[in-house]
Amino acid sequence: MILDYIMRRLGLLLFMMVTLSVFTFSLSYLFPGDPLSNLSGITNTSFSQTSELQDKYQFNDNYLMQYFAFLGRILQGDWGLSFASGDSVFSHIIDLFPATLELSIYALVISVTFGVPAGIIAAAYQKSWPDKLINSTTLIGYSMPVFWLALLLIMVFSLQLGWFPMSGRMGLLYEIPSQTGFILLDIALADFPYSGMAMLDALHHLTLPTIVLAMYPTTVLVRFTRDSMLNVLEQSYIKTARAKGLNRAQLIMHHALRNALLPVIKQIGLQFSTLITLAMITEVIFSWPGVGRWLIDSIYQRDYPAIQGGLLAVSMFVILATIVAELTYTLFDPLSRNQAHGKV
């Protein structure tokens, strides 16, 4: 049963990846300009160079052969050259994606740390003042646009109070060698006398974009955890345990919490996918050097190879994160496999 479910999900993953690759390949023909230049990133070529590129990209063959050649280049890391920089698109993604991933991971940690306990407290004190306070705060955070919250925090905490920097990932005083792409980890691995001050500076730069990015998934986790907890608290075995004299803390910690958190595990994974897309807006506002900001800049510059590569990388990561979240959820909840049996 488990193997059958995993194989069906892997089949769905393969189908989505193929669909994504077909769409990405078709963009070279949908974008303005020469499709060969859009795929390769090489412009103003001579006749001999054009002939070499046509042979490499199999432009003299039909579209199906061109698509298979495109897949081969994607698997080899040959994603073309950027119009703007002239460098490999794949190398840009490898260099910039860790910054986006780092920001999303920290935002997810903040969301889980505050969202899940707040949802549990709201459910435990249903219709009392903690529940009303948490629900009101959640409604405000859920309704607040990401860009507006970012500008508001910059105006208050950066311009007015001067507590946090308004842009960048690290101060200009520090030059940290990139080993992993994660700034805090790179500082910890680097051996220099001012690592403590550099770590504090990096945390200052991380604070505002992490808060902004974590706002939406935190509100979603609060509401989802509250609804899941209330649903479990209405079950017969909880009522039986309450009739036996167990207090509220015992009911939640020993009986309700484990079952209520099962759907939340899947929601956490889905929110991580959402964070990757929301990070694009956050990176632009805070000048965070991630793949989202690079992709937005590529759109403004009409850098078609970079747009193709950026969309492919972000979409692939979102699809993989969603599938992994579903598989992880089914490992903890065997009943979900039975409910999803026969469904794709």
MARTI-590873 format. One record per residue (C-alpha): x, y, z; residue in one letter; residue number from 1. Coordinates in Angstrom, 3 decimals, always signed. Example, Ala and Ser with C-alpha at 12.3 -4.5 7.8 and 13.67 -1.06 7.14 Angstrom:
% residues 2
<u:+12.300	v:-4.500	w:+7.800	type:A	seq:1>;
<u:+13.670	v:-1.060	w:+7.140	type:S	seq:2>;
***
This chain:
% residues 344
<u:+0.000	v:+0.000	w:+0.000	type:M	seq:1>;
<u:+2.788	v:+2.438	w:+0.919	type:I	seq:2>;
<u:+4.820	v:+1.557	w:-2.163	type:L	seq:3>;
<u:+1.759	v:+1.930	w:-4.374	type:D	seq:4>;
<u:+1.013	v:+5.369	w:-2.927	type:Y	seq:5>;
<u:+4.636	v:+6.505	w:-3.340	type:I	seq:6>;
<u:+4.724	v:+5.300	w:-6.943	type:M	seq:7>;
<u:+1.537	v:+7.207	w:-7.755	type:R	seq:8>;
<u:+2.966	v:+10.367	w:-6.249	type:R	seq:9>;
<u:+6.232	v:+9.915	w:-8.124	type:L	seq:10>;
<u:+4.207	v:+9.460	w:-11.301	type:G	seq:11>;
<u:+2.423	v:+12.734	w:-10.571	type:L	seq:12>;
<u:+5.801	v:+14.379	w:-9.938	type:L	seq:13>;
<u:+7.125	v:+13.121	w:-13.274	type:L	seq:14>;
<u:+4.035	v:+14.366	w:-15.115	type:F	seq:15>;
<u:+4.318	v:+17.827	w:-13.552	type:M	seq:16>;
<u:+8.037	v:+18.017	w:-14.322	type:M	seq:17>;
<u:+7.445	v:+17.084	w:-17.961	type:V	seq:18>;
<u:+4.657	v:+19.654	w:-18.238	type:T	seq:19>;
<u:+6.905	v:+22.302	w:-16.698	type:L	seq:20>;
<u:+9.769	v:+21.457	w:-19.055	type:S	seq:21>;
<u:+7.462	v:+21.668	w:-22.096	type:V	seq:22>;
<u:+6.233	v:+25.078	w:-20.977	type:F	seq:23>;
<u:+9.777	v:+26.317	w:-20.341	type:T	seq:24>;
<u:+10.952	v:+25.055	w:-23.736	type:F	seq:25>;
<u:+8.032	v:+26.762	w:-25.484	type:S	seq:26>;
<u:+8.943	v:+30.106	w:-23.919	type:L	seq:27>;
<u:+11.919	v:+30.424	w:-26.286	type:S	seq:28>;
<u:+9.414	v:+30.568	w:-29.164	type:Y	seq:29>;
<u:+6.871	v:+32.698	w:-27.320	type:L	seq:30>;
<u:+9.365	v:+35.386	w:-26.305	type:F	seq:31>;
<u:+10.182	v:+38.126	w:-28.834	type:P	seq:32>;
<u:+13.321	v:+37.694	w:-30.877	type:G	seq:33>;
<u:+15.190	v:+34.720	w:-32.257	type:D	seq:34>;
<u:+14.335	v:+31.409	w:-30.515	type:P	seq:35>;
<u:+17.939	v:+30.259	w:-30.883	type:L	seq:36>;
<u:+19.199	v:+33.347	w:-29.051	type:S	seq:37>;
<u:+16.507	v:+32.957	w:-26.392	type:N	seq:38>;
<u:+17.664	v:+29.404	w:-25.683	type:L	seq:39>;
<u:+21.400	v:+29.927	w:-25.866	type:S	seq:40>;
<u:+21.714	v:+33.505	w:-24.653	type:G	seq:41>;
<u:+24.174	v:+34.239	w:-27.466	type:I	seq:42>;
<u:+23.400	v:+37.182	w:-29.738	type:T	seq:43>;
<u:+25.076	v:+38.873	w:-32.701	type:N	seq:44>;
<u:+26.620	v:+35.674	w:-33.991	type:T	seq:45>;
<u:+28.411	v:+35.170	w:-37.281	type:S	seq:46>;
<u:+27.214	v:+32.744	w:-39.925	type:F	seq:47>;
<u:+29.568	v:+29.995	w:-38.736	type:S	seq:48>;
<u:+28.613	v:+30.504	w:-35.077	type:Q	seq:49>;
<u:+24.924	v:+30.383	w:-35.993	type:T	seq:50>;
<u:+25.468	v:+27.100	w:-37.827	type:S	seq:51>;
<u:+27.282	v:+25.641	w:-34.795	type:E	seq:52>;
<u:+24.467	v:+26.717	w:-32.473	type:L	seq:53>;
<u:+21.844	v:+25.269	w:-34.813	type:Q	seq:54>;
<u:+23.681	v:+21.949	w:-34.766	type:D	seq:55>;
<u:+24.078	v:+22.030	w:-30.972	type:K	seq:56>;
<u:+20.430	v:+22.913	w:-30.341	type:Y	seq:57>;
<u:+19.209	v:+20.705	w:-33.245	type:Q	seq:58>;
<u:+17.261	v:+23.556	w:-34.810	type:F	seq:59>;
<u:+17.276	v:+21.772	w:-38.148	type:N	seq:60>;
<u:+15.226	v:+18.929	w:-36.648	type:D	seq:61>;
<u:+11.585	v:+18.887	w:-35.615	type:N	seq:62>;
<u:+10.267	v:+20.321	w:-32.354	type:Y	seq:63>;
<u:+10.246	v:+16.958	w:-30.593	type:L	seq:64>;
<u:+13.964	v:+16.415	w:-31.192	type:M	seq:65>;
<u:+14.657	v:+19.992	w:-30.090	type:Q	seq:66>;
<u:+12.716	v:+19.331	w:-26.893	type:Y	seq:67>;
<u:+14.680	v:+16.165	w:-26.105	type:F	seq:68>;
<u:+17.920	v:+18.058	w:-26.723	type:A	seq:69>;
<u:+16.631	v:+20.764	w:-24.387	type:F	seq:70>;
<u:+16.003	v:+18.156	w:-21.665	type:L	seq:71>;
<u:+19.525	v:+16.817	w:-22.080	type:G	seq:72>;
<u:+21.033	v:+20.261	w:-21.661	type:R	seq:73>;
<u:+18.882	v:+20.932	w:-18.579	type:I	seq:74>;
<u:+20.118	v:+17.715	w:-16.938	type:L	seq:75>;
<u:+23.717	v:+18.644	w:-17.794	type:Q	seq:76>;
<u:+23.400	v:+22.137	w:-16.308	type:G	seq:77>;
<u:+23.591	v:+23.919	w:-19.660	type:D	seq:78>;
<u:+20.789	v:+26.464	w:-19.209	type:W	seq:79>;
<u:+22.170	v:+29.044	w:-21.610	type:G	seq:80>;
<u:+23.834	v:+32.401	w:-20.989	type:L	seq:81>;
<u:+22.302	v:+35.510	w:-19.477	type:S	seq:82>;
<u:+21.805	v:+38.432	w:-21.845	type:F	seq:83>;
<u:+22.656	v:+40.892	w:-19.065	type:A	seq:84>;
<u:+25.811	v:+39.375	w:-17.598	type:S	seq:85>;
<u:+26.988	v:+36.922	w:-20.238	type:G	seq:86>;
<u:+27.466	v:+34.286	w:-17.527	type:D	seq:87>;
<u:+25.823	v:+30.896	w:-17.217	type:S	seq:88>;
<u:+22.204	v:+31.023	w:-16.049	type:V	seq:89>;
<u:+22.707	v:+27.814	w:-14.084	type:F	seq:90>;
<u:+25.676	v:+29.302	w:-12.199	type:S	seq:91>;
<u:+23.566	v:+32.353	w:-11.310	type:H	seq:92>;
<u:+20.867	v:+30.109	w:-9.866	type:I	seq:93>;
<u:+23.385	v:+28.027	w:-7.910	type:I	seq:94>;
<u:+24.938	v:+31.186	w:-6.427	type:D	seq:95>;
<u:+21.676	v:+32.989	w:-5.603	type:L	seq:96>;
<u:+19.262	v:+30.242	w:-4.605	type:F	seq:97>;
<u:+20.857	v:+29.591	w:-1.165	type:P	seq:98>;
<u:+20.016	v:+33.176	w:-0.129	type:A	seq:99>;
<u:+16.351	v:+32.656	w:-1.050	type:T	seq:100>;
<u:+16.300	v:+29.249	w:+0.612	type:L	seq:101>;
<u:+17.920	v:+30.635	w:+3.754	type:E	seq:102>;
<u:+15.380	v:+33.438	w:+4.089	type:L	seq:103>;
<u:+12.494	v:+31.017	w:+3.516	type:S	seq:104>;
<u:+13.788	v:+28.519	w:+6.086	type:I	seq:105>;
<u:+14.167	v:+31.174	w:+8.776	type:Y	seq:106>;
<u:+10.686	v:+32.509	w:+8.002	type:A	seq:107>;
<u:+9.262	v:+28.983	w:+8.229	type:L	seq:108>;
<u:+10.944	v:+28.427	w:+11.601	type:V	seq:109>;
<u:+9.430	v:+31.666	w:+12.898	type:I	seq:110>;
<u:+6.016	v:+30.686	w:+11.514	type:S	seq:111>;
<u:+6.038	v:+27.265	w:+13.176	type:V	seq:112>;
<u:+7.449	v:+28.614	w:+16.443	type:T	seq:113>;
<u:+4.702	v:+31.207	w:+16.837	type:F	seq:114>;
<u:+1.862	v:+29.934	w:+14.669	type:G	seq:115>;
<u:+1.376	v:+26.406	w:+16.005	type:V	seq:116>;
<u:+1.436	v:+27.302	w:+19.751	type:P	seq:117>;
<u:-0.851	v:+30.280	w:+19.113	type:A	seq:118>;
<u:-3.328	v:+28.029	w:+17.311	type:G	seq:119>;
<u:-3.259	v:+25.546	w:+20.191	type:I	seq:120>;
<u:-3.848	v:+28.290	w:+22.761	type:I	seq:121>;
<u:-6.719	v:+29.743	w:+20.701	type:A	seq:122>;
<u:-8.389	v:+26.321	w:+20.529	type:A	seq:123>;
<u:-7.810	v:+25.587	w:+24.214	type:A	seq:124>;
<u:-9.450	v:+28.892	w:+25.226	type:Y	seq:125>;
<u:-12.166	v:+28.924	w:+22.579	type:Q	seq:126>;
<u:-14.476	v:+31.967	w:+22.695	type:K	seq:127>;
<u:-12.513	v:+33.502	w:+25.585	type:S	seq:128>;
<u:-10.213	v:+36.518	w:+25.458	type:W	seq:129>;
<u:-7.029	v:+34.650	w:+24.332	type:P	seq:130>;
<u:-8.948	v:+33.171	w:+21.405	type:D	seq:131>;
<u:-10.443	v:+36.527	w:+20.443	type:K	seq:132>;
<u:-7.079	v:+38.303	w:+20.726	type:L	seq:133>;
<u:-5.263	v:+35.700	w:+18.607	type:I	seq:134>;
<u:-8.038	v:+35.622	w:+15.998	type:N	seq:135>;
<u:-8.083	v:+39.409	w:+15.710	type:S	seq:136>;
<u:-4.305	v:+39.593	w:+15.342	type:T	seq:137>;
<u:-4.364	v:+36.779	w:+12.814	type:T	seq:138>;
<u:-7.051	v:+38.491	w:+10.757	type:L	seq:139>;
<u:-5.017	v:+41.691	w:+10.611	type:I	seq:140>;
<u:-1.826	v:+39.844	w:+9.618	type:G	seq:141>;
<u:-3.641	v:+37.725	w:+7.036	type:Y	seq:142>;
<u:-5.213	v:+40.789	w:+5.398	type:S	seq:143>;
<u:-2.020	v:+42.839	w:+5.301	type:M	seq:144>;
<u:-0.191	v:+42.856	w:+1.932	type:P	seq:145>;
<u:+3.436	v:+41.762	w:+2.092	type:V	seq:146>;
<u:+4.808	v:+44.820	w:+0.297	type:F	seq:147>;
<u:+2.825	v:+47.220	w:+2.528	type:W	seq:148>;
<u:+4.027	v:+45.524	w:+5.714	type:L	seq:149>;
<u:+7.612	v:+45.622	w:+4.447	type:A	seq:150>;
<u:+7.470	v:+49.337	w:+3.697	type:L	seq:151>;
<u:+5.808	v:+50.035	w:+7.065	type:L	seq:152>;
<u:+8.511	v:+48.153	w:+9.002	type:L	seq:153>;
<u:+11.249	v:+49.905	w:+7.029	type:I	seq:154>;
<u:+9.716	v:+53.297	w:+7.772	type:M	seq:155>;
<u:+9.348	v:+52.616	w:+11.513	type:V	seq:156>;
<u:+12.296	v:+50.423	w:+12.469	type:F	seq:157>;
<u:+14.866	v:+51.531	w:+9.886	type:S	seq:158>;
<u:+14.176	v:+55.182	w:+9.099	type:L	seq:159>;
<u:+12.570	v:+56.381	w:+12.346	type:Q	seq:160>;
<u:+14.183	v:+54.245	w:+15.052	type:L	seq:161>;
<u:+17.306	v:+53.123	w:+13.202	type:G	seq:162>;
<u:+17.266	v:+49.685	w:+14.825	type:W	seq:163>;
<u:+17.633	v:+47.582	w:+11.680	type:F	seq:164>;
<u:+19.194	v:+48.106	w:+8.234	type:P	seq:165>;
<u:+16.743	v:+48.567	w:+5.394	type:M	seq:166>;
<u:+18.494	v:+46.556	w:+2.696	type:S	seq:167>;
<u:+21.202	v:+44.040	w:+1.973	type:G	seq:168>;
<u:+22.352	v:+40.812	w:+3.512	type:R	seq:169>;
<u:+25.514	v:+41.964	w:+5.255	type:M	seq:170>;
<u:+27.257	v:+45.234	w:+6.099	type:G	seq:171>;
<u:+30.017	v:+46.513	w:+3.824	type:L	seq:172>;
<u:+32.581	v:+46.238	w:+6.640	type:L	seq:173>;
<u:+32.571	v:+42.443	w:+6.489	type:Y	seq:174>;
<u:+33.718	v:+40.251	w:+3.646	type:E	seq:175>;
<u:+32.582	v:+36.674	w:+4.253	type:I	seq:176>;
<u:+33.875	v:+33.937	w:+1.916	type:P	seq:177>;
<u:+30.944	v:+31.993	w:+0.495	type:S	seq:178>;
<u:+31.225	v:+28.291	w:+1.273	type:Q	seq:179>;
<u:+27.621	v:+27.130	w:+1.631	type:T	seq:180>;
<u:+25.669	v:+30.181	w:+0.463	type:G	seq:181>;
<u:+23.959	v:+30.460	w:+3.873	type:F	seq:182>;
<u:+25.309	v:+33.620	w:+5.446	type:I	seq:183>;
<u:+25.052	v:+32.573	w:+9.104	type:L	seq:184>;
<u:+26.646	v:+29.209	w:+8.381	type:L	seq:185>;
<u:+29.400	v:+30.829	w:+6.330	type:D	seq:186>;
<u:+30.192	v:+33.200	w:+9.209	type:I	seq:187>;
<u:+30.340	v:+30.276	w:+11.631	type:A	seq:188>;
<u:+32.694	v:+28.367	w:+9.308	type:L	seq:189>;
<u:+34.907	v:+31.370	w:+8.554	type:A	seq:190>;
<u:+37.936	v:+31.845	w:+10.790	type:D	seq:191>;
<u:+38.394	v:+35.555	w:+11.475	type:F	seq:192>;
<u:+38.528	v:+37.613	w:+14.707	type:P	seq:193>;
<u:+35.303	v:+39.582	w:+14.214	type:Y	seq:194>;
<u:+32.955	v:+36.664	w:+13.599	type:S	seq:195>;
<u:+30.727	v:+37.614	w:+16.556	type:G	seq:196>;
<u:+30.155	v:+41.131	w:+15.268	type:M	seq:197>;
<u:+29.595	v:+39.807	w:+11.742	type:A	seq:198>;
<u:+27.025	v:+37.323	w:+13.053	type:M	seq:199>;
<u:+25.180	v:+40.105	w:+14.885	type:L	seq:200>;
<u:+25.236	v:+42.265	w:+11.762	type:D	seq:201>;
<u:+23.856	v:+39.410	w:+9.642	type:A	seq:202>;
<u:+21.056	v:+38.803	w:+12.156	type:L	seq:203>;
<u:+20.174	v:+42.515	w:+12.043	type:H	seq:204>;
<u:+19.884	v:+42.319	w:+8.257	type:H	seq:205>;
<u:+17.798	v:+39.140	w:+8.508	type:L	seq:206>;
<u:+15.275	v:+40.382	w:+11.054	type:T	seq:207>;
<u:+12.949	v:+42.599	w:+9.023	type:L	seq:208>;
<u:+12.741	v:+40.477	w:+5.839	type:P	seq:209>;
<u:+12.194	v:+37.350	w:+7.945	type:T	seq:210>;
<u:+9.347	v:+38.975	w:+9.892	type:I	seq:211>;
<u:+7.707	v:+40.215	w:+6.696	type:V	seq:212>;
<u:+8.029	v:+36.867	w:+4.949	type:L	seq:213>;
<u:+6.825	v:+34.913	w:+7.993	type:A	seq:214>;
<u:+3.664	v:+36.965	w:+8.522	type:M	seq:215>;
<u:+1.397	v:+35.221	w:+6.001	type:Y	seq:216>;
<u:+2.343	v:+31.576	w:+6.774	type:P	seq:217>;
<u:+2.149	v:+32.302	w:+10.512	type:T	seq:218>;
<u:-1.456	v:+33.466	w:+10.222	type:T	seq:219>;
<u:-2.324	v:+30.445	w:+8.068	type:V	seq:220>;
<u:-0.757	v:+28.036	w:+10.583	type:L	seq:221>;
<u:-2.591	v:+29.720	w:+13.488	type:V	seq:222>;
<u:-5.979	v:+29.314	w:+11.825	type:R	seq:223>;
<u:-5.255	v:+25.822	w:+10.537	type:F	seq:224>;
<u:-3.912	v:+24.582	w:+13.882	type:T	seq:225>;
<u:-6.881	v:+26.084	w:+15.732	type:R	seq:226>;
<u:-9.415	v:+24.434	w:+13.410	type:D	seq:227>;
<u:-7.603	v:+21.100	w:+13.568	type:S	seq:228>;
<u:-7.414	v:+21.226	w:+17.359	type:M	seq:229>;
<u:-11.102	v:+22.121	w:+17.703	type:L	seq:230>;
<u:-12.026	v:+19.252	w:+15.406	type:N	seq:231>;
<u:-10.073	v:+16.786	w:+17.556	type:V	seq:232>;
<u:-11.481	v:+18.184	w:+20.800	type:L	seq:233>;
<u:-14.976	v:+17.350	w:+19.544	type:E	seq:234>;
<u:-14.145	v:+13.666	w:+19.129	type:Q	seq:235>;
<u:-15.755	v:+11.055	w:+21.363	type:S	seq:236>;
<u:-12.546	v:+9.856	w:+22.985	type:Y	seq:237>;
<u:-11.743	v:+13.418	w:+24.107	type:I	seq:238>;
<u:-15.204	v:+13.769	w:+25.638	type:K	seq:239>;
<u:-14.690	v:+10.443	w:+27.403	type:T	seq:240>;
<u:-11.346	v:+11.575	w:+28.766	type:A	seq:241>;
<u:-12.912	v:+14.839	w:+29.923	type:R	seq:242>;
<u:-15.679	v:+12.893	w:+31.683	type:A	seq:243>;
<u:-13.023	v:+10.898	w:+33.549	type:K	seq:244>;
<u:-11.821	v:+14.115	w:+35.160	type:G	seq:245>;
<u:-8.797	v:+15.074	w:+33.043	type:L	seq:246>;
<u:-8.042	v:+18.791	w:+33.033	type:N	seq:247>;
<u:-7.515	v:+20.942	w:+29.948	type:R	seq:248>;
<u:-3.717	v:+20.591	w:+29.895	type:A	seq:249>;
<u:-3.875	v:+16.793	w:+30.171	type:Q	seq:250>;
<u:-6.468	v:+16.557	w:+27.399	type:L	seq:251>;
<u:-4.389	v:+18.642	w:+25.016	type:I	seq:252>;
<u:-0.914	v:+17.297	w:+25.783	type:M	seq:253>;
<u:-1.712	v:+13.591	w:+26.129	type:H	seq:254>;
<u:-4.699	v:+13.065	w:+23.824	type:H	seq:255>;
<u:-5.510	v:+15.867	w:+21.380	type:A	seq:256>;
<u:-2.156	v:+17.324	w:+20.373	type:L	seq:257>;
<u:-0.716	v:+14.342	w:+18.514	type:R	seq:258>;
<u:-3.764	v:+13.829	w:+16.307	type:N	seq:259>;
<u:-4.370	v:+17.538	w:+15.779	type:A	seq:260>;
<u:-0.835	v:+18.169	w:+14.541	type:L	seq:261>;
<u:-0.962	v:+15.534	w:+11.796	type:L	seq:262>;
<u:-2.750	v:+17.795	w:+9.253	type:P	seq:263>;
<u:-0.519	v:+20.682	w:+10.357	type:V	seq:264>;
<u:+2.586	v:+18.782	w:+9.193	type:I	seq:265>;
<u:+1.288	v:+18.784	w:+5.629	type:K	seq:266>;
<u:+0.318	v:+22.447	w:+5.880	type:Q	seq:267>;
<u:+3.845	v:+23.363	w:+7.018	type:I	seq:268>;
<u:+5.280	v:+21.829	w:+3.876	type:G	seq:269>;
<u:+2.759	v:+23.618	w:+1.681	type:L	seq:270>;
<u:+3.546	v:+26.926	w:+3.353	type:Q	seq:271>;
<u:+7.235	v:+26.422	w:+2.609	type:F	seq:272>;
<u:+6.321	v:+26.340	w:-1.088	type:S	seq:273>;
<u:+4.362	v:+29.561	w:-0.608	type:T	seq:274>;
<u:+7.354	v:+31.178	w:+1.082	type:L	seq:275>;
<u:+9.534	v:+30.619	w:-1.987	type:I	seq:276>;
<u:+7.122	v:+32.611	w:-4.136	type:T	seq:277>;
<u:+6.496	v:+35.339	w:-1.537	type:L	seq:278>;
<u:+10.268	v:+35.717	w:-1.130	type:A	seq:279>;
<u:+10.436	v:+37.358	w:-4.566	type:M	seq:280>;
<u:+8.528	v:+40.422	w:-3.350	type:I	seq:281>;
<u:+10.447	v:+40.528	w:-0.082	type:T	seq:282>;
<u:+13.818	v:+40.278	w:-1.842	type:E	seq:283>;
<u:+13.018	v:+43.174	w:-4.150	type:V	seq:284>;
<u:+11.953	v:+45.493	w:-1.314	type:I	seq:285>;
<u:+14.885	v:+44.638	w:+0.970	type:F	seq:286>;
<u:+17.457	v:+44.273	w:-1.856	type:S	seq:287>;
<u:+18.065	v:+40.713	w:-0.721	type:W	seq:288>;
<u:+20.487	v:+39.028	w:-3.175	type:P	seq:289>;
<u:+18.345	v:+35.971	w:-3.918	type:G	seq:290>;
<u:+17.004	v:+34.280	w:-7.016	type:V	seq:291>;
<u:+13.657	v:+36.085	w:-6.677	type:G	seq:292>;
<u:+15.186	v:+39.544	w:-6.972	type:R	seq:293>;
<u:+17.404	v:+38.338	w:-9.822	type:W	seq:294>;
<u:+14.370	v:+36.949	w:-11.640	type:L	seq:295>;
<u:+12.426	v:+40.211	w:-11.256	type:I	seq:296>;
<u:+15.444	v:+42.172	w:-12.532	type:D	seq:297>;
<u:+15.692	v:+39.774	w:-15.482	type:S	seq:298>;
<u:+12.064	v:+40.463	w:-16.366	type:I	seq:299>;
<u:+12.715	v:+44.218	w:-16.373	type:Y	seq:300>;
<u:+15.842	v:+43.709	w:-18.514	type:Q	seq:301>;
<u:+14.063	v:+41.287	w:-20.876	type:R	seq:302>;
<u:+16.749	v:+38.726	w:-20.184	type:D	seq:303>;
<u:+14.846	v:+35.796	w:-21.688	type:Y	seq:304>;
<u:+17.317	v:+32.958	w:-20.910	type:P	seq:305>;
<u:+17.451	v:+34.103	w:-17.274	type:A	seq:306>;
<u:+13.638	v:+34.278	w:-17.104	type:I	seq:307>;
<u:+13.378	v:+30.734	w:-18.438	type:Q	seq:308>;
<u:+15.977	v:+29.411	w:-16.025	type:G	seq:309>;
<u:+14.597	v:+31.265	w:-13.023	type:G	seq:310>;
<u:+11.032	v:+30.140	w:-13.634	type:L	seq:311>;
<u:+12.195	v:+26.560	w:-14.144	type:L	seq:312>;
<u:+14.255	v:+26.515	w:-10.941	type:A	seq:313>;
<u:+11.590	v:+28.109	w:-8.730	type:V	seq:314>;
<u:+8.784	v:+25.964	w:-10.160	type:S	seq:315>;
<u:+10.789	v:+22.764	w:-9.778	type:M	seq:316>;
<u:+11.542	v:+23.561	w:-6.160	type:F	seq:317>;
<u:+7.895	v:+24.369	w:-5.380	type:V	seq:318>;
<u:+6.729	v:+21.101	w:-6.967	type:I	seq:319>;
<u:+9.358	v:+19.060	w:-5.107	type:L	seq:320>;
<u:+8.540	v:+20.722	w:-1.779	type:A	seq:321>;
<u:+4.826	v:+20.019	w:-2.254	type:T	seq:322>;
<u:+5.387	v:+16.354	w:-3.094	type:I	seq:323>;
<u:+7.793	v:+15.878	w:-0.169	type:V	seq:324>;
<u:+5.268	v:+17.490	w:+2.198	type:A	seq:325>;
<u:+2.559	v:+15.088	w:+1.036	type:E	seq:326>;
<u:+4.806	v:+12.040	w:+1.355	type:L	seq:327>;
<u:+5.927	v:+13.105	w:+4.827	type:T	seq:328>;
<u:+2.314	v:+13.578	w:+5.885	type:Y	seq:329>;
<u:+1.332	v:+10.108	w:+4.714	type:T	seq:330>;
<u:+4.196	v:+8.547	w:+6.666	type:L	seq:331>;
<u:+2.776	v:+9.995	w:+9.884	type:F	seq:332>;
<u:-0.887	v:+9.406	w:+8.995	type:D	seq:333>;
<u:-1.560	v:+6.001	w:+7.349	type:P	seq:334>;
<u:-5.300	v:+6.792	w:+7.096	type:L	seq:335>;
<u:-4.554	v:+9.452	w:+4.484	type:S	seq:336>;
<u:-3.196	v:+6.779	w:+2.154	type:R	seq:337>;
<u:-6.499	v:+4.899	w:+2.330	type:N	seq:338>;
<u:-8.479	v:+8.100	w:+1.748	type:Q	seq:339>;
<u:-6.317	v:+9.045	w:-1.205	type:A	seq:340>;
<u:-6.318	v:+5.557	w:-2.712	type:H	seq:341>;
<u:-7.229	v:+5.685	w:-6.344	type:G	seq:342>;
<u:-6.642	v:+9.419	w:-6.574	type:K	seq:343>;
<u:-3.748	v:+11.051	w:-8.361	type:V	seq:344>;
***
